[in-house]
Amino acid sequence: AIHNAQRAQDLLKTEPSLAAYFWKFEPDPKSRPKKVTPAVLREMTTSPESVALSKDLKKRGWKFVGPTTMYALMQAMGLVNDHFEGCATRAEVLKARKAFKVPR
């Protein structure tokens, strides 16, 4: 954690914020599944964007940032919304994303 915190400080020397950096890896909505089901989620443990994020962070010296971990981070940050169709939380996330201005 300390090592990656130091890398985060280094990252801020070239990026306006951590949020702006991570949001650059937001997947194109067209690349996302039209309907999220348990079967779909079992297959979605990574994405091309989480692989790219992982590679970029590793190149910058970060540790423990594999593609699956980065996909989980993307879920937690709201870059991807993997709540099932009909889930109340899915609707809340969609509403929050519409109100959120992506940092650039």
N, CA, C and O atoms as a DFTB+ gen file, in Angstrom:
416 C
 N C O
     1  1       0.831      -1.192       0.000
     2  2       0.000       0.000       0.000
     3  2       0.875       1.254       0.000
     4  3       0.598       2.216      -0.717
     5  1       1.928       1.233       0.809
     6  2       2.812       2.409       0.864
     7  2       3.493       2.611      -0.482
     8  3       3.597       3.734      -0.974
     9  1       3.955       1.517      -1.070
    10  2       4.628       1.604      -2.375
    11  2       3.693       2.218      -3.423
    12  3       4.086       3.137      -4.143
    13  1       2.453       1.709      -3.510
    14  2       1.516       2.229      -4.509
    15  2       1.092       3.658      -4.186
    16  3       0.818       4.434      -5.101
    17  1       1.031       4.019      -2.914
    18  2       0.723       5.407      -2.547
    19  2       1.826       6.339      -3.056
    20  3       1.550       7.449      -3.511
    21  1       3.063       5.882      -2.975
    22  2       4.171       6.674      -3.518
    23  2       4.057       6.784      -5.040
    24  3       4.331       7.841      -5.607
    25  1       3.653       5.691      -5.704
    26  2       3.467       5.727      -7.155
    27  2       2.307       6.675      -7.518
    28  3       2.350       7.355      -8.544
    29  1       1.284       6.707      -6.671
    30  2       0.161       7.625      -6.916
    31  2       0.645       9.074      -6.848
    32  3       0.225       9.911      -7.647
    33  1       1.519       9.363      -5.904
    34  2       2.071      10.715      -5.821
    35  2       2.880      11.037      -7.077
    36  3       2.826      12.159      -7.581
    37  1       3.626      10.062      -7.577
    38  2       4.374      10.257      -8.825
    39  2       3.415      10.508      -9.995
    40  3       3.667      11.356     -10.851
    41  1       2.320       9.759     -10.012
    42  2       1.327       9.890     -11.085
    43  2       0.760      11.307     -11.126
    44  3       0.495      11.850     -12.198
    45  1       0.579      11.891      -9.960
    46  2      -0.001      13.238      -9.883
    47  2       0.940      14.316     -10.419
    48  3       0.532      15.465     -10.587
    49  1       2.184      13.956     -10.687
    50  2       3.112      14.908     -11.303
    51  2       2.834      15.071     -12.786
    52  3       3.233      16.064     -13.395
    53  1       2.132      14.071     -13.381
    54  2       1.853      14.119     -14.820
    55  2       0.362      14.150     -15.148
    56  3      -0.015      14.389     -16.295
    57  1      -0.482      13.911     -14.150
    58  2      -1.934      13.862     -14.361
    59  2      -2.610      14.900     -13.476
    60  3      -2.123      15.189     -12.383
    61  1      -3.735      15.470     -13.935
    62  2      -4.417      16.483     -13.121
    63  2      -4.987      15.934     -11.811
    64  3      -5.069      16.659     -10.819
    65  1      -5.378      14.666     -11.805
    66  2      -5.910      14.021     -10.596
    67  2      -5.911      12.519     -10.824
    68  3      -5.795      12.052     -11.956
    69  1      -6.044      11.770      -9.738
    70  2      -6.163      10.317      -9.882
    71  2      -7.451       9.967     -10.614
    72  3      -7.469       9.065     -11.452
    73  1      -8.527      10.680     -10.298
    74  2      -9.806      10.418     -10.965
    75  2      -9.675      10.622     -12.473
    76  3     -10.135       9.792     -13.257
    77  1      -9.052      11.719     -12.874
    78  2      -8.890      11.986     -14.313
    79  2      -8.088      10.867     -14.979
    80  3      -8.408      10.445     -16.091
    81  1      -7.061      10.398     -14.305
    82  2      -6.257       9.310     -14.867
    83  2      -7.099       8.057     -15.046
    84  3      -7.129       7.487     -16.137
    85  1      -7.790       7.615     -13.986
    86  2      -8.543       6.371     -14.067
    87  2      -9.709       6.467     -15.052
    88  3     -10.006       5.495     -15.746
    89  1     -10.366       7.613     -15.123
    90  2     -11.504       7.745     -16.038
    91  2     -11.071       7.704     -17.501
    92  3     -11.911       7.502     -18.378
    93  1      -9.787       7.889     -17.784
    94  2      -9.313       7.745     -19.176
    95  2      -9.490       6.308     -19.662
    96  3      -9.473       6.054     -20.866
    97  1      -9.660       5.373     -18.736
    98  2      -9.802       3.963     -19.082
    99  2     -11.261       3.509     -19.081
   100  3     -11.539       2.310     -19.110
   101  1     -12.174       4.446     -19.047
   102  2     -13.600       4.097     -19.085
   103  2     -13.909       3.393     -20.402
   104  3     -13.545       3.892     -21.467
   105  1     -14.574       2.242     -20.346
   106  2     -14.906       1.526     -21.588
   107  2     -15.938       2.291     -22.418
   108  3     -16.777       3.017     -21.882
   109  1     -15.858       2.115     -23.704
   110  2     -16.875       2.649     -24.610
   111  2     -18.192       1.947     -24.288
   112  3     -18.237       0.717     -24.246
   113  1     -19.256       2.702     -24.063
   114  2     -20.543       2.062     -23.740
   115  2     -20.979       1.019     -24.763
   116  3     -21.671       0.062     -24.417
   117  1     -20.580       1.199     -26.016
   118  2     -20.957       0.236     -27.065
   119  2     -20.269      -1.117     -26.864
   120  3     -20.732      -2.131     -27.386
   121  1     -19.178      -1.133     -26.115
   122  2     -18.450      -2.388     -25.894
   123  2     -19.028      -3.184     -24.719
   124  3     -18.644      -4.332     -24.498
   125  1     -19.931      -2.588     -23.985
   126  2     -20.511      -3.235     -22.808
   127  2     -21.683      -4.121     -23.216
   128  3     -22.334      -3.857     -24.226
   129  1     -21.960      -5.170     -22.442
   130  2     -23.091      -6.040     -22.775
   131  2     -24.405      -5.279     -22.688
   132  3     -24.578      -4.411     -21.832
   133  1     -25.323      -5.612     -23.579
   134  2     -26.632      -4.946     -23.585
   135  2     -27.435      -5.304     -22.344
   136  3     -28.194      -4.479     -21.835
   137  1     -27.270      -6.539     -21.853
   138  2     -27.996      -6.981     -20.670
   139  2     -27.028      -7.709     -19.741
   140  3     -26.302      -8.605     -20.170
   141  1     -27.022      -7.319     -18.464
   142  2     -26.136      -7.940     -17.482
   143  2     -26.907      -9.041     -16.758
   144  3     -27.916      -8.790     -16.099
   145  1     -26.411     -10.246     -16.899
   146  2     -27.019     -11.418     -16.260
   147  2     -25.929     -12.157     -15.485
   148  3     -24.746     -11.875     -15.677
   149  1     -26.296     -13.083     -14.626
   150  2     -25.263     -13.865     -13.928
   151  2     -24.297     -14.556     -14.898
   152  3     -23.092     -14.602     -14.650
   153  1     -24.820     -15.082     -15.982
   154  2     -23.953     -15.759     -16.965
   155  2     -22.965     -14.780     -17.594
   156  3     -21.794     -15.108     -17.782
   157  1     -23.429     -13.604     -17.912
   158  2     -22.551     -12.578     -18.496
   159  2     -21.472     -12.188     -17.486
   160  3     -20.299     -12.069     -17.841
   161  1     -21.867     -11.992     -16.239
   162  2     -20.900     -11.572     -15.216
   163  2     -19.823     -12.613     -14.967
   164  3     -18.677     -12.259     -14.690
   165  1     -20.169     -13.887     -15.061
   166  2     -19.160     -14.937     -14.858
   167  2     -18.039     -14.835     -15.890
   168  3     -16.903     -15.227     -15.624
   169  1     -18.362     -14.314     -17.050
   170  2     -17.375     -14.192     -18.128
   171  2     -16.624     -12.862     -18.081
   172  3     -15.608     -12.702     -18.758
   173  1     -17.111     -11.911     -17.290
   174  2     -16.524     -10.564     -17.281
   175  2     -15.677     -10.335     -16.036
   176  3     -16.096      -9.633     -15.115
   177  1     -14.506     -10.916     -16.009
   178  2     -13.602     -10.685     -14.879
   179  2     -12.522      -9.672     -15.222
   180  3     -11.830      -9.147     -14.350
   181  1     -12.401      -9.414     -16.508
   182  2     -11.476      -8.392     -16.998
   183  2     -12.128      -7.743     -18.216
   184  3     -13.198      -8.156     -18.664
   185  1     -11.471      -6.737     -18.730
   186  2     -11.900      -6.102     -19.973
   187  2     -10.644      -5.613     -20.675
   188  3      -9.585      -5.541     -20.053
   189  1     -10.735      -5.276     -21.954
   190  2      -9.553      -4.710     -22.611
   191  2      -9.044      -3.459     -21.887
   192  3      -7.841      -3.203     -21.834
   193  1      -9.974      -2.695     -21.338
   194  2      -9.589      -1.470     -20.637
   195  2      -8.893      -1.774     -19.310
   196  3      -7.951      -1.078     -18.933
   197  1      -9.351      -2.812     -18.599
   198  2      -8.688      -3.157     -17.333
   199  2      -7.302      -3.737     -17.601
   200  3      -6.386      -3.557     -16.798
   201  1      -7.147      -4.426     -18.716
   202  2      -5.824      -4.931     -19.110
   203  2      -4.902      -3.751     -19.416
   204  3      -3.749      -3.732     -18.985
   205  1      -5.413      -2.766     -20.162
   206  2      -4.611      -1.587     -20.510
   207  2      -4.238      -0.789     -19.258
   208  3      -3.104      -0.330     -19.126
   209  1      -5.187      -0.627     -18.349
   210  2      -4.913       0.087     -17.102
   211  2      -3.849      -0.644     -16.298
   212  3      -2.913      -0.026     -15.791
   213  1      -3.991      -1.957     -16.182
   214  2      -3.018      -2.761     -15.458
   215  2      -1.619      -2.596     -16.046
   216  3      -0.653      -2.384     -15.313
   217  1      -1.516      -2.694     -17.353
   218  2      -0.211      -2.563     -18.019
   219  2       0.389      -1.186     -17.784
   220  3       1.588      -1.066     -17.529
   221  1      -0.436      -0.148     -17.866
   222  2       0.074       1.202     -17.685
   223  2       0.557       1.417     -16.247
   224  3       1.613       2.011     -16.030
   225  1      -0.203       0.943     -15.280
   226  2       0.213       1.097     -13.885
   227  2       1.483       0.308     -13.596
   228  3       2.371       0.794     -12.896
   229  1       1.574      -0.911     -14.132
   230  2       2.789      -1.712     -13.931
   231  2       3.997      -1.015     -14.550
   232  3       5.087      -1.024     -13.978
   233  1       3.798      -0.413     -15.718
   234  2       4.882       0.322     -16.374
   235  2       5.341       1.492     -15.501
   236  3       6.505       1.890     -15.542
   237  1       4.411       2.037     -14.712
   238  2       4.715       3.155     -13.821
   239  2       5.231       2.674     -12.460
   240  3       5.475       3.487     -11.569
   241  1       5.400       1.347     -12.297
   242  2       5.991       0.803     -11.086
   243  2       5.018       0.340     -10.019
   244  3       5.444      -0.049      -8.931
   245  1       3.717       0.370     -10.300
   246  2       2.730      -0.076      -9.311
   247  2       2.802      -1.593      -9.170
   248  3       3.260      -2.291     -10.075
   249  1       2.341      -2.097      -8.012
   250  2       2.329      -3.534      -7.749
   251  2       0.918      -3.977      -7.388
   252  3       0.109      -3.175      -6.922
   253  1       0.626      -5.253      -7.603
   254  2      -0.675      -5.854      -7.280
   255  2      -1.805      -5.141      -8.023
   256  3      -2.844      -4.827      -7.442
   257  1      -1.589      -4.893      -9.300
   258  2      -2.581      -4.188     -10.119
   259  2      -2.885      -4.988     -11.384
   260  3      -2.853      -4.455     -12.493
   261  1      -3.180      -6.270     -11.199
   262  2      -3.498      -7.125     -12.341
   263  2      -4.831      -6.742     -12.968
   264  3      -5.596      -5.981     -12.375
   265  1      -5.118      -7.258     -14.157
   266  2      -6.343      -6.904     -14.880
   267  2      -7.637      -7.189     -14.123
   268  3      -8.590      -6.417     -14.219
   269  1      -7.683      -8.295     -13.366
   270  2      -8.901      -8.606     -12.618
   271  2      -9.088      -7.617     -11.466
   272  3     -10.200      -7.154     -11.213
   273  1      -8.012      -7.302     -10.783
   274  2      -8.081      -6.316      -9.704
   275  2      -8.474      -4.951     -10.255
   276  3      -9.255      -4.232      -9.631
   277  1      -7.944      -4.593     -11.406
   278  2      -8.278      -3.297     -11.992
   279  2      -9.732      -3.265     -12.471
   280  3     -10.377      -2.218     -12.432
   281  1     -10.245      -4.418     -12.923
   282  2     -11.657      -4.470     -13.306
   283  2     -12.534      -4.254     -12.073
   284  3     -13.546      -3.558     -12.143
   285  1     -12.147      -4.850     -10.948
   286  2     -12.896      -4.647      -9.702
   287  2     -12.840      -3.172      -9.286
   288  3     -13.833      -2.622      -8.808
   289  1     -11.695      -2.543      -9.466
   290  2     -11.576      -1.108      -9.173
   291  2     -12.506      -0.303     -10.075
   292  3     -13.167       0.630      -9.621
   293  1     -12.552      -0.667     -11.347
   294  2     -13.429       0.033     -12.298
   295  2     -14.897      -0.124     -11.888
   296  3     -15.684       0.812     -12.028
   297  1     -15.261      -1.295     -11.388
   298  2     -16.627      -1.491     -10.885
   299  2     -16.871      -0.598      -9.674
   300  3     -17.902       0.070      -9.587
   301  1     -15.930      -0.587      -8.748
   302  2     -16.093       0.197      -7.520
   303  2     -16.157       1.696      -7.802
   304  3     -16.867       2.429      -7.113
   305  1     -15.418       2.153      -8.813
   306  2     -15.409       3.578      -9.147
   307  2     -16.605       3.994      -9.994
   308  3     -16.878       5.186     -10.141
   309  1     -17.314       3.026     -10.547
   310  2     -18.447       3.356     -11.397
   311  2     -18.101       3.480     -12.871
   312  3     -18.942       3.902     -13.665
   313  1     -16.874       3.119     -13.257
   314  2     -16.516       3.149     -14.671
   315  2     -17.312       2.113     -15.445
   316  3     -17.594       2.294     -16.629
   317  1     -17.673       1.029     -14.775
   318  2     -18.561       0.013     -15.342
   319  2     -19.674      -0.238     -14.329
   320  3     -19.446      -0.179     -13.121
   321  1     -20.866      -0.515     -14.820
   322  2     -22.022      -0.786     -13.967
   323  2     -22.462      -2.222     -14.230
   324  3     -23.179      -2.497     -15.191
   325  1     -22.031      -3.119     -13.377
   326  2     -22.316      -4.537     -13.573
   327  2     -23.453      -5.054     -12.697
   328  3     -23.546      -6.256     -12.451
   329  1     -24.310      -4.166     -12.230
   330  2     -25.489      -4.613     -11.484
   331  2     -26.467      -5.243     -12.462
   332  3     -26.584      -4.810     -13.608
   333  1     -27.173      -6.276     -11.995
   334  2     -28.122      -6.980     -12.852
   335  2     -29.241      -6.062     -13.329
   336  3     -29.584      -5.078     -12.673
   337  1     -29.804      -6.409     -14.493
   338  2     -30.989      -5.712     -14.980
   339  2     -32.096      -5.851     -13.939
   340  3     -32.311      -6.938     -13.403
   341  1     -32.790      -4.769     -13.656
   342  2     -33.868      -4.796     -12.680
   343  2     -33.411      -4.543     -11.250
   344  3     -34.244      -4.369     -10.362
   345  1     -32.113      -4.520     -11.013
   346  2     -31.580      -4.249      -9.678
   347  2     -31.739      -2.750      -9.389
   348  3     -31.402      -1.912     -10.225
   349  1     -32.249      -2.426      -8.212
   350  2     -32.455      -1.023      -7.847
   351  2     -31.136      -0.250      -7.857
   352  3     -31.105       0.927      -8.214
   353  1     -30.068      -0.904      -7.471
   354  2     -28.770      -0.228      -7.449
   355  2     -28.315       0.120      -8.859
   356  3     -27.683       1.156      -9.065
   357  1     -28.630      -0.739      -9.839
   358  2     -28.253      -0.440     -11.224
   359  2     -28.854       0.891     -11.652
   360  3     -28.169       1.726     -12.243
   361  1     -30.132       1.088     -11.355
   362  2     -30.807       2.333     -11.722
   363  2     -30.183       3.526     -11.002
   364  3     -30.027       4.595     -11.591
   365  1     -29.827       3.346      -9.732
   366  2     -29.196       4.430      -8.980
   367  2     -27.844       4.805      -9.581
   368  3     -27.512       5.985      -9.686
   369  1     -27.068       3.798      -9.974
   370  2     -25.760       4.049     -10.574
   371  2     -25.926       4.785     -11.903
   372  3     -25.200       5.741     -12.177
   373  1     -26.869       4.349     -12.720
   374  2     -27.111       5.029     -13.999
   375  2     -27.497       6.490     -13.775
   376  3     -27.033       7.374     -14.495
   377  1     -28.336       6.741     -12.791
   378  2     -28.757       8.107     -12.473
   379  2     -27.556       8.941     -12.001
   380  3     -27.380      10.080     -12.433
   381  1     -26.746       8.376     -11.126
   382  2     -25.568       9.086     -10.615
   383  2     -24.578       9.379     -11.732
   384  3     -23.978      10.454     -11.772
   385  1     -24.406       8.420     -12.641
   386  2     -23.459       8.639     -13.751
   387  2     -23.923       9.773     -14.647
   388  3     -23.097      10.541     -15.142
   389  1     -25.225       9.894     -14.868
   390  2     -25.734      10.980     -15.719
   391  2     -25.463      12.343     -15.086
   392  3     -25.242      13.327     -15.791
   393  1     -25.481      12.395     -13.760
   394  2     -25.269      13.655     -13.048
   395  2     -23.782      13.959     -12.864
   396  3     -23.416      15.088     -12.537
   397  1     -22.926      12.959     -13.074
   398  2     -21.496      13.097     -12.813
   399  2     -20.763      13.637     -14.041
   400  3     -20.975      13.174     -15.162
   401  1     -19.908      14.610     -13.811
   402  2     -19.073      15.113     -14.895
   403  2     -17.723      14.408     -14.802
   404  3     -17.020      14.522     -13.798
   405  1     -17.376      13.691     -15.841
   406  2     -16.106      12.946     -15.873
   407  2     -14.961      13.929     -15.863
   408  3     -14.917      14.834     -16.697
   409  1     -14.011      13.770     -14.917
   410  2     -12.847      14.667     -14.877
   411  2     -11.949      14.424     -16.074
   412  3     -11.655      13.278     -16.414
   413  1     -11.526      15.464     -16.692
   414  2     -10.624      15.345     -17.859
   415  2      -9.435      16.246     -17.704
   416  3      -8.571      16.283     -18.579
